[in-house]
Amino acid sequence: MSELQQWINSYLIKWGLVHDSANIWDNLVVLLLLIAITVGIDYTCRYIFLGLFKRFAKKTKNQWDDLIVERKIINKLMHLIPAILVYIMLPLALPREEMPTLLGILQMVCSIYIVAVVLRFINASLNLLLEIYNRKESMKNKPLKGFVQIIQVIVFFVGGIIIISILIGKSPATLFAGLGASAAILMLVFKDTILGFVAGIQLSANDMLRPGDWITMSKYGADGTVIEVTLNAIKVRNFDNTITTIPPYALVSDSFQNWRGMLESGGRRIKRSINIDMNSVHFCTPEMLAKFRKISLITDYVDSKQQELEKYNEEHNIDASIWVNSRRQTNLGVFRAYLVNYLKSNPNVSQTQTCMVRQLQPTEKGIPLELYFFASTTQWIPYEDIQSDVFDHLLAVVPEFGLSVFQGVSGADLHHIRIEKSDLNLSL
């Protein structure tokens, strides 16, 4: 029995308690004193250390110390002080020779509580570190959450092993050695976690994916913005506001489309074609050339091209009276030149990226005339407006060049066909 217990025991006996009762109550009194001292020290430490740190955080310009105060990181650490004090001072209240079982149970509880507080502190610190890095522009788009999660898994796994070792009264090294023998089973249980971790390293090392990227993965029905990259899942917010979850290893093993390059380029590609009726393509007559010269966008082109062709025909002594013999301009060629100049003069078309008009392989539906260019914006709605404006203009000017657009016969077309009664009788 300690001197403190003897002193309390003597006072209890003086107050009228019998010797056996005094032996029980003196332990209780010491335990209550221990709790009171621990609580007092806990509040004192919080008041002193937290007060000093808060004043320090207010004076500095850094954000990390303010986040420490906001996330109460120091508060979580302070819970260690009373737990350690109780663990150390428990033998004073409950002597091992008198109450070994109760002392062992309470110290075990204190040990588990200390481990839990440490795990909670480490977890909060890792989350704080992740938040600090996400606020930095250079690290904002890095998929760090997956790496933090794997560290958290490892920390909690080790903490769980330590808690189990405390409960069964064995060394943690013994448990870790036993787990090593069952590594195959552990790999099977944590297969997705391991694959996600490895995939996260590959995605980060190769800069294949960042939060905020627009990706398309038809296999999983994903077409939208990456909102979160975690250890076991990548969340994509689709344009219809649905959420698609993709396992990280799928992005490594399967093909997906990342539109980040398009967004960074500042322009979005437009690749669309119309079908020109082949029967409307023919050589340009002098009257047509005179008409085309009045179109400001192709005035210079028509003149320079005509001079080039006439010079070629003269040098090669070509009989131009027969149109087939000589090189001549066609209404389709002039139309292509007009479209190129129109795109280059359009302020909504990027002039630093590819811009061309080309013919594709003719089909039974006509000659596909494809416009390949980039809009000067990557925003969806303005992009669609630019695309529509360009093709509205294209369809409107086609007849001006003696061309016609090919399309299937509709009911409105058949409505204009009249069959004379006499013709019908003759056919019968």
SVG drawing of the C-alpha trace seen along z (x, -y; Angstrom):
<svg xmlns="http://www.w3.org/2000/svg" viewBox="-58 -42 66 61">
<polyline fill="none" stroke="black" stroke-width="0.4" points="0.0,0.0 1.3,-3.5 1.8,-6.3 -1.1,-8.2 -3.4,-5.2 -2.2,-4.7 -2.9,-8.3 -6.4,-8.2 -7.0,-4.8 -6.1,-6.2 -8.5,-9.1 -11.3,-6.8 -10.8,-4.7 -10.9,-7.8 -14.2,-8.8 -15.7,-5.5 -15.2,-3.0 -14.1,0.5 -10.7,1.6 -12.0,3.8 -14.3,1.0 -11.5,-1.5 -9.2,0.7 -11.8,0.6 -12.8,-3.1 -9.2,-4.3 -8.6,-2.9 -11.8,-4.5 -10.8,-7.9 -7.3,-7.6 -9.0,-6.7 -11.3,-9.7 -8.3,-12.0 -6.5,-10.5 -9.4,-11.3 -9.7,-14.8 -6.0,-15.5 -6.0,-14.1 -9.0,-16.2 -7.4,-19.3 -4.1,-18.7 -6.1,-18.1 -7.9,-21.4 -4.8,-23.2 -2.8,-21.9 -5.6,-22.7 -5.9,-26.2 -2.1,-26.9 -1.0,-25.1 -4.1,-25.7 -4.2,-29.3 -0.6,-29.9 -1.0,-28.1 -4.2,-30.1 -2.4,-33.4 0.5,-32.2 -1.7,-31.2 -3.4,-34.5 -0.1,-36.4 1.2,-34.3 0.2,-34.6 0.4,-30.8 -2.8,-28.9 -1.7,-25.5 -1.6,-26.7 -5.1,-28.1 -6.3,-24.8 -4.7,-23.0 -6.9,-25.2 -10.0,-24.8 -9.7,-21.0 -8.8,-20.7 -5.7,-18.7 -4.1,-19.8 -7.3,-19.0 -7.1,-15.4 -3.4,-15.1 -4.2,-16.5 -6.4,-13.5 -3.1,-11.5 -2.1,-13.4 -4.9,-12.2 -4.7,-8.7 -1.0,-8.4 -1.4,-9.9 -4.1,-7.5 -2.1,-4.6 0.9,-5.6 -1.0,-6.5 -3.4,-3.6 -1.1,-1.4 -1.3,-4.1 -5.1,-3.7 -5.2,0.0 -2.0,1.8 -1.0,4.7 -0.6,7.0 -4.2,6.2 -6.2,5.9 -4.1,7.4 -7.0,8.3 -8.8,5.0 -5.6,3.1 -4.7,5.2 -8.2,4.6 -8.1,0.8 -4.5,0.5 -5.6,2.6 -8.5,0.2 -6.1,-2.8 -3.6,-1.2 -6.4,-0.7 -7.6,-4.2 -4.0,-5.6 -3.7,-3.6 -7.1,-4.8 -6.2,-8.5 -2.9,-8.1 -4.8,-6.6 -7.3,-9.4 -4.6,-12.0 -2.7,-10.4 -5.9,-10.2 -6.8,-13.8 -3.2,-14.9 -3.3,-13.0 -6.6,-14.6 -5.2,-18.0 -2.1,-17.4 -4.3,-16.4 -6.4,-19.6 -3.2,-21.8 -1.9,-20.2 -5.2,-20.5 -5.1,-24.3 -1.8,-24.6 -2.2,-25.4 0.6,-23.0 -0.9,-20.1 -4.6,-20.9 -5.2,-18.5 -3.0,-15.7 -4.8,-12.5 -3.3,-12.5 -6.4,-11.2 -5.7,-7.7 -2.2,-7.8 -3.5,-9.3 -6.1,-6.6 -3.6,-3.7 -1.5,-5.3 -4.7,-5.5 -5.5,-1.9 -2.0,-0.8 -2.1,-2.9 -5.5,-1.5 -4.4,2.0 -1.3,1.7 -3.3,0.0 -5.8,2.9 -3.0,5.4 -1.6,3.5 -5.1,3.4 -5.6,7.1 -2.2,7.8 -3.1,5.8 -6.3,7.8 -4.7,11.2 -1.6,10.2 0.9,11.1 3.6,9.1 2.5,7.4 5.6,8.9 4.1,12.3 0.8,11.4 2.7,9.8 4.7,12.9 1.5,15.0 0.0,12.6 3.0,13.1 2.2,16.7 -1.3,15.8 -0.2,13.2 -2.0,14.9 -5.3,14.7 -4.7,11.1 -3.9,10.3 -7.2,12.0 -9.2,10.1 -7.6,6.7 -7.3,7.4 -9.3,4.4 -7.4,2.1 -4.0,3.3 -5.1,3.0 -6.5,-0.5 -3.3,-1.5 -1.1,-0.3 -3.4,-1.9 -3.4,-5.1 0.5,-5.2 0.4,-4.5 -2.3,-7.2 -0.4,-9.8 3.1,-8.9 1.9,-9.1 -0.4,-12.0 -3.3,-10.1 -6.0,-11.5 -6.7,-14.5 -9.7,-15.7 -11.6,-18.1 -10.7,-16.2 -13.5,-15.5 -13.3,-11.8 -15.4,-9.5 -15.5,-5.8 -18.4,-4.1 -17.9,-0.8 -19.0,-2.2 -21.3,-4.8 -19.0,-7.7 -19.1,-11.0 -18.4,-13.9 -16.0,-15.5 -13.9,-13.6 -14.9,-14.9 -13.0,-12.5 -10.1,-10.1 -10.0,-7.6 -8.3,-4.3 -11.1,-2.1 -13.2,-4.3 -13.1,-7.2 -16.3,-9.3 -17.4,-10.9 -20.2,-13.4 -21.9,-13.0 -23.4,-15.8 -26.9,-14.6 -25.7,-15.0 -25.6,-11.3 -22.6,-9.8 -20.6,-7.0 -18.2,-5.0 -15.2,-3.4 -12.6,-1.2 -9.1,-2.8 -7.5,0.3 -10.1,0.2 -8.6,-3.1 -5.2,-1.4 -6.3,1.8 -9.1,0.4 -9.1,-2.5 -10.7,-5.8 -10.8,-9.3 -9.4,-12.3 -10.5,-15.7 -7.9,-17.7 -5.7,-18.3 -8.7,-19.9 -9.5,-22.1 -5.8,-23.2 -5.6,-24.0 -8.3,-26.6 -10.2,-25.3 -12.7,-22.5 -12.8,-20.6 -15.7,-20.7 -15.7,-18.0 -18.9,-17.8 -19.8,-17.3 -22.7,-17.9 -23.4,-15.9 -23.3,-17.7 -25.4,-16.4 -23.0,-15.2 -25.3,-16.2 -24.9,-19.9 -21.1,-19.9 -20.0,-21.5 -17.4,-23.8 -17.7,-27.5 -19.0,-29.7 -17.7,-33.2 -21.0,-34.5 -20.5,-32.4 -17.0,-33.7 -18.2,-37.2 -20.7,-36.6 -18.2,-34.9 -15.8,-37.9 -18.4,-40.0 -18.1,-37.9 -15.5,-39.7 -14.1,-36.6 -13.1,-34.9 -12.5,-37.9 -8.7,-37.5 -8.9,-33.7 -11.1,-33.6 -8.8,-36.1 -5.5,-34.4 -6.8,-30.9 -8.2,-31.9 -4.8,-33.5 -3.0,-30.3 -5.3,-28.1 -5.1,-30.3 -1.4,-30.4 -1.2,-26.7 -3.5,-26.2 -1.4,-28.6 1.9,-27.0 0.6,-23.5 -1.2,-24.7 -4.5,-23.3 -7.6,-23.9 -9.8,-25.7 -12.8,-25.6 -13.5,-22.1 -13.9,-22.4 -12.8,-18.8 -9.3,-19.5 -8.4,-22.5 -8.1,-23.0 -11.1,-25.0 -12.6,-26.1 -15.5,-24.2 -18.3,-25.6 -17.4,-23.0 -13.8,-24.1 -14.8,-27.8 -17.2,-26.9 -14.4,-25.1 -12.2,-28.1 -15.1,-30.3 -15.6,-28.1 -11.9,-28.2 -11.8,-32.0 -15.1,-32.2 -13.7,-30.1 -10.4,-32.1 -12.3,-35.3 -14.7,-34.1 -13.7,-35.5 -15.2,-32.4 -12.9,-30.1 -9.4,-29.4 -6.8,-30.6 -3.9,-28.9 -5.2,-25.3 -6.0,-23.2 -8.6,-24.7 -9.5,-23.0 -12.3,-22.0 -12.0,-18.7 -13.8,-16.2 -14.4,-12.7 -15.1,-9.5 -18.2,-10.0 -21.1,-7.7 -24.6,-6.9 -25.7,-9.9 -23.4,-12.4 -20.0,-14.0 -19.3,-14.5 -17.8,-18.0 -16.2,-18.0 -15.4,-21.1 -12.5,-20.5 -11.7,-23.3 -11.6,-24.4 -13.9,-26.7 -12.2,-29.5 -13.8,-28.3 -14.1,-25.0 -17.4,-25.8 -20.2,-23.5 -23.1,-26.0 -21.0,-28.6 -19.3,-25.7 -22.7,-24.4 -23.8,-27.9 -20.6,-28.5 -21.1,-25.1 -24.7,-25.8 -24.0,-29.3 -21.3,-28.0 -23.5,-25.3 -26.5,-27.6 -24.5,-29.9 -23.1,-27.0 -26.5,-25.6 -27.8,-29.0 -25.0,-29.9 -24.8,-26.5 -27.4,-27.6 -25.4,-30.7 -22.7,-28.5 -25.0,-26.5 -24.8,-23.5 -27.5,-21.5 -27.4,-19.5 -28.3,-15.9 -31.0,-14.5 -33.5,-11.7 -36.9,-12.1 -39.4,-13.2 -43.2,-13.3 -43.2,-17.0 -41.2,-16.2 -43.7,-13.5 -46.6,-15.8 -45.5,-18.0 -45.5,-15.1 -48.7,-15.2 -49.8,-12.3 -52.1,-13.3 -55.2,-11.2 -54.4,-10.7 -50.9,-9.5 -52.4,-7.1 -54.9,-5.6 -52.1,-5.2 -50.0,-3.3 -52.9,-1.0"/>
</svg>
